[in-house]
């Protein structure tokens, strides 16, 4: 489920300028698809950031609330 390789391919596609070229050369429908893809990617980035923050700081937050060190 966690396909890092696919994310790296998407990153490379964007960094290389190919996505911008696809947009510039694309039909109206293709441009809409690309913009929808980028919008979803940004939403997922925000969700990933929120989730990572919760996962990383969960134990620290619990410790602060309870005053008891969480055992790992």
Chimera marker file (.cmm) of the C-alpha trace (Angstrom):
<marker_set name="trace">
<marker id="1" x="0.000" y="0.000" z="0.000" r="1" g="1" b="0" radius="0.5"/>
<marker id="2" x="2.852" y="2.405" z="0.735" r="1" g="1" b="0" radius="0.5"/>
<marker id="3" x="4.359" y="2.716" z="-2.721" r="1" g="1" b="0" radius="0.5"/>
<marker id="4" x="7.352" y="4.975" z="-2.243" r="1" g="1" b="0" radius="0.5"/>
<marker id="5" x="8.634" y="4.184" z="-5.737" r="1" g="1" b="0" radius="0.5"/>
<marker id="6" x="5.447" y="5.553" z="-7.310" r="1" g="1" b="0" radius="0.5"/>
<marker id="7" x="5.737" y="8.751" z="-5.265" r="1" g="1" b="0" radius="0.5"/>
<marker id="8" x="9.357" y="9.141" z="-6.376" r="1" g="1" b="0" radius="0.5"/>
<marker id="9" x="8.254" y="8.740" z="-10.001" r="1" g="1" b="0" radius="0.5"/>
<marker id="10" x="5.626" y="11.453" z="-9.543" r="1" g="1" b="0" radius="0.5"/>
<marker id="11" x="8.226" y="13.705" z="-7.920" r="1" g="1" b="0" radius="0.5"/>
<marker id="12" x="10.605" y="13.185" z="-10.839" r="1" g="1" b="0" radius="0.5"/>
<marker id="13" x="7.814" y="13.812" z="-13.363" r="1" g="1" b="0" radius="0.5"/>
<marker id="14" x="7.078" y="17.153" z="-11.724" r="1" g="1" b="0" radius="0.5"/>
<marker id="15" x="10.727" y="18.188" z="-11.174" r="1" g="1" b="0" radius="0.5"/>
<marker id="16" x="11.720" y="17.324" z="-14.742" r="1" g="1" b="0" radius="0.5"/>
<marker id="17" x="9.129" y="19.696" z="-16.155" r="1" g="1" b="0" radius="0.5"/>
<marker id="18" x="7.275" y="16.925" z="-17.963" r="1" g="1" b="0" radius="0.5"/>
<marker id="19" x="4.094" y="17.601" z="-16.017" r="1" g="1" b="0" radius="0.5"/>
<marker id="20" x="4.225" y="21.271" z="-17.023" r="1" g="1" b="0" radius="0.5"/>
<marker id="21" x="4.799" y="20.227" z="-20.639" r="1" g="1" b="0" radius="0.5"/>
<marker id="22" x="1.876" y="17.803" z="-20.448" r="1" g="1" b="0" radius="0.5"/>
<marker id="23" x="-0.260" y="20.659" z="-19.183" r="1" g="1" b="0" radius="0.5"/>
<marker id="24" x="0.881" y="23.141" z="-21.818" r="1" g="1" b="0" radius="0.5"/>
<marker id="25" x="0.409" y="20.654" z="-24.668" r="1" g="1" b="0" radius="0.5"/>
<marker id="26" x="-2.766" y="19.080" z="-23.335" r="1" g="1" b="0" radius="0.5"/>
<marker id="27" x="-6.365" y="19.441" z="-24.297" r="1" g="1" b="0" radius="0.5"/>
<marker id="28" x="-8.774" y="21.294" z="-22.017" r="1" g="1" b="0" radius="0.5"/>
<marker id="29" x="-9.830" y="17.977" z="-20.513" r="1" g="1" b="0" radius="0.5"/>
<marker id="30" x="-6.217" y="16.917" z="-19.927" r="1" g="1" b="0" radius="0.5"/>
<marker id="31" x="-5.433" y="20.255" z="-18.276" r="1" g="1" b="0" radius="0.5"/>
<marker id="32" x="-8.410" y="19.811" z="-15.965" r="1" g="1" b="0" radius="0.5"/>
<marker id="33" x="-7.206" y="16.303" z="-15.088" r="1" g="1" b="0" radius="0.5"/>
<marker id="34" x="-3.721" y="17.588" z="-14.273" r="1" g="1" b="0" radius="0.5"/>
<marker id="35" x="-5.067" y="20.395" z="-12.093" r="1" g="1" b="0" radius="0.5"/>
<marker id="36" x="-7.364" y="17.951" z="-10.292" r="1" g="1" b="0" radius="0.5"/>
<marker id="37" x="-4.407" y="15.604" z="-9.745" r="1" g="1" b="0" radius="0.5"/>
<marker id="38" x="-2.263" y="18.414" z="-8.325" r="1" g="1" b="0" radius="0.5"/>
<marker id="39" x="-5.085" y="19.582" z="-6.068" r="1" g="1" b="0" radius="0.5"/>
<marker id="40" x="-5.510" y="16.065" z="-4.673" r="1" g="1" b="0" radius="0.5"/>
<marker id="41" x="-1.740" y="15.739" z="-4.251" r="1" g="1" b="0" radius="0.5"/>
<marker id="42" x="-1.679" y="18.950" z="-2.211" r="1" g="1" b="0" radius="0.5"/>
<marker id="43" x="-4.598" y="17.750" z="-0.074" r="1" g="1" b="0" radius="0.5"/>
<marker id="44" x="-2.771" y="14.474" z="0.559" r="1" g="1" b="0" radius="0.5"/>
<marker id="45" x="0.382" y="16.386" z="1.481" r="1" g="1" b="0" radius="0.5"/>
<marker id="46" x="-1.543" y="18.338" z="4.101" r="1" g="1" b="0" radius="0.5"/>
<marker id="47" x="-3.118" y="15.141" z="5.424" r="1" g="1" b="0" radius="0.5"/>
<marker id="48" x="0.277" y="13.409" z="5.515" r="1" g="1" b="0" radius="0.5"/>
<marker id="49" x="1.771" y="16.324" z="7.442" r="1" g="1" b="0" radius="0.5"/>
<marker id="50" x="-1.094" y="16.292" z="9.941" r="1" g="1" b="0" radius="0.5"/>
<marker id="51" x="-0.861" y="12.514" z="10.379" r="1" g="1" b="0" radius="0.5"/>
<marker id="52" x="2.923" y="12.518" z="10.764" r="1" g="1" b="0" radius="0.5"/>
<marker id="53" x="2.688" y="15.255" z="13.382" r="1" g="1" b="0" radius="0.5"/>
<marker id="54" x="0.113" y="13.276" z="15.345" r="1" g="1" b="0" radius="0.5"/>
<marker id="55" x="2.158" y="10.081" z="15.133" r="1" g="1" b="0" radius="0.5"/>
<marker id="56" x="5.439" y="11.733" z="16.088" r="1" g="1" b="0" radius="0.5"/>
<marker id="57" x="4.128" y="13.838" z="18.928" r="1" g="1" b="0" radius="0.5"/>
<marker id="58" x="1.437" y="11.482" z="20.259" r="1" g="1" b="0" radius="0.5"/>
<marker id="59" x="3.567" y="10.083" z="23.090" r="1" g="1" b="0" radius="0.5"/>
<marker id="60" x="4.938" y="13.510" z="24.018" r="1" g="1" b="0" radius="0.5"/>
<marker id="61" x="1.407" y="14.895" z="24.170" r="1" g="1" b="0" radius="0.5"/>
<marker id="62" x="0.205" y="12.009" z="26.326" r="1" g="1" b="0" radius="0.5"/>
<marker id="63" x="3.169" y="12.471" z="28.645" r="1" g="1" b="0" radius="0.5"/>
<marker id="64" x="2.484" y="16.185" z="28.977" r="1" g="1" b="0" radius="0.5"/>
<marker id="65" x="-1.178" y="15.587" z="29.778" r="1" g="1" b="0" radius="0.5"/>
<marker id="66" x="-0.658" y="12.771" z="32.245" r="1" g="1" b="0" radius="0.5"/>
<marker id="67" x="2.722" y="13.646" z="33.680" r="1" g="1" b="0" radius="0.5"/>
<marker id="68" x="3.675" y="9.987" z="33.229" r="1" g="1" b="0" radius="0.5"/>
<marker id="69" x="6.395" y="8.858" z="30.798" r="1" g="1" b="0" radius="0.5"/>
<marker id="70" x="4.969" y="6.554" z="28.124" r="1" g="1" b="0" radius="0.5"/>
<marker id="71" x="6.694" y="3.150" z="28.012" r="1" g="1" b="0" radius="0.5"/>
<marker id="72" x="7.746" y="1.920" z="24.572" r="1" g="1" b="0" radius="0.5"/>
<link id1="1" id2="2" r="1" g="1" b="0" radius="0.2"/>
<link id1="2" id2="3" r="1" g="1" b="0" radius="0.2"/>
<link id1="3" id2="4" r="1" g="1" b="0" radius="0.2"/>
<link id1="4" id2="5" r="1" g="1" b="0" radius="0.2"/>
<link id1="5" id2="6" r="1" g="1" b="0" radius="0.2"/>
<link id1="6" id2="7" r="1" g="1" b="0" radius="0.2"/>
<link id1="7" id2="8" r="1" g="1" b="0" radius="0.2"/>
<link id1="8" id2="9" r="1" g="1" b="0" radius="0.2"/>
<link id1="9" id2="10" r="1" g="1" b="0" radius="0.2"/>
<link id1="10" id2="11" r="1" g="1" b="0" radius="0.2"/>
<link id1="11" id2="12" r="1" g="1" b="0" radius="0.2"/>
<link id1="12" id2="13" r="1" g="1" b="0" radius="0.2"/>
<link id1="13" id2="14" r="1" g="1" b="0" radius="0.2"/>
<link id1="14" id2="15" r="1" g="1" b="0" radius="0.2"/>
<link id1="15" id2="16" r="1" g="1" b="0" radius="0.2"/>
<link id1="16" id2="17" r="1" g="1" b="0" radius="0.2"/>
<link id1="17" id2="18" r="1" g="1" b="0" radius="0.2"/>
<link id1="18" id2="19" r="1" g="1" b="0" radius="0.2"/>
<link id1="19" id2="20" r="1" g="1" b="0" radius="0.2"/>
<link id1="20" id2="21" r="1" g="1" b="0" radius="0.2"/>
<link id1="21" id2="22" r="1" g="1" b="0" radius="0.2"/>
<link id1="22" id2="23" r="1" g="1" b="0" radius="0.2"/>
<link id1="23" id2="24" r="1" g="1" b="0" radius="0.2"/>
<link id1="24" id2="25" r="1" g="1" b="0" radius="0.2"/>
<link id1="25" id2="26" r="1" g="1" b="0" radius="0.2"/>
<link id1="26" id2="27" r="1" g="1" b="0" radius="0.2"/>
<link id1="27" id2="28" r="1" g="1" b="0" radius="0.2"/>
<link id1="28" id2="29" r="1" g="1" b="0" radius="0.2"/>
<link id1="29" id2="30" r="1" g="1" b="0" radius="0.2"/>
<link id1="30" id2="31" r="1" g="1" b="0" radius="0.2"/>
<link id1="31" id2="32" r="1" g="1" b="0" radius="0.2"/>
<link id1="32" id2="33" r="1" g="1" b="0" radius="0.2"/>
<link id1="33" id2="34" r="1" g="1" b="0" radius="0.2"/>
<link id1="34" id2="35" r="1" g="1" b="0" radius="0.2"/>
<link id1="35" id2="36" r="1" g="1" b="0" radius="0.2"/>
<link id1="36" id2="37" r="1" g="1" b="0" radius="0.2"/>
<link id1="37" id2="38" r="1" g="1" b="0" radius="0.2"/>
<link id1="38" id2="39" r="1" g="1" b="0" radius="0.2"/>
<link id1="39" id2="40" r="1" g="1" b="0" radius="0.2"/>
<link id1="40" id2="41" r="1" g="1" b="0" radius="0.2"/>
<link id1="41" id2="42" r="1" g="1" b="0" radius="0.2"/>
<link id1="42" id2="43" r="1" g="1" b="0" radius="0.2"/>
<link id1="43" id2="44" r="1" g="1" b="0" radius="0.2"/>
<link id1="44" id2="45" r="1" g="1" b="0" radius="0.2"/>
<link id1="45" id2="46" r="1" g="1" b="0" radius="0.2"/>
<link id1="46" id2="47" r="1" g="1" b="0" radius="0.2"/>
<link id1="47" id2="48" r="1" g="1" b="0" radius="0.2"/>
<link id1="48" id2="49" r="1" g="1" b="0" radius="0.2"/>
<link id1="49" id2="50" r="1" g="1" b="0" radius="0.2"/>
<link id1="50" id2="51" r="1" g="1" b="0" radius="0.2"/>
<link id1="51" id2="52" r="1" g="1" b="0" radius="0.2"/>
<link id1="52" id2="53" r="1" g="1" b="0" radius="0.2"/>
<link id1="53" id2="54" r="1" g="1" b="0" radius="0.2"/>
<link id1="54" id2="55" r="1" g="1" b="0" radius="0.2"/>
<link id1="55" id2="56" r="1" g="1" b="0" radius="0.2"/>
<link id1="56" id2="57" r="1" g="1" b="0" radius="0.2"/>
<link id1="57" id2="58" r="1" g="1" b="0" radius="0.2"/>
<link id1="58" id2="59" r="1" g="1" b="0" radius="0.2"/>
<link id1="59" id2="60" r="1" g="1" b="0" radius="0.2"/>
<link id1="60" id2="61" r="1" g="1" b="0" radius="0.2"/>
<link id1="61" id2="62" r="1" g="1" b="0" radius="0.2"/>
<link id1="62" id2="63" r="1" g="1" b="0" radius="0.2"/>
<link id1="63" id2="64" r="1" g="1" b="0" radius="0.2"/>
<link id1="64" id2="65" r="1" g="1" b="0" radius="0.2"/>
<link id1="65" id2="66" r="1" g="1" b="0" radius="0.2"/>
<link id1="66" id2="67" r="1" g="1" b="0" radius="0.2"/>
<link id1="67" id2="68" r="1" g="1" b="0" radius="0.2"/>
<link id1="68" id2="69" r="1" g="1" b="0" radius="0.2"/>
<link id1="69" id2="70" r="1" g="1" b="0" radius="0.2"/>
<link id1="70" id2="71" r="1" g="1" b="0" radius="0.2"/>
<link id1="71" id2="72" r="1" g="1" b="0" radius="0.2"/>
</marker_set>
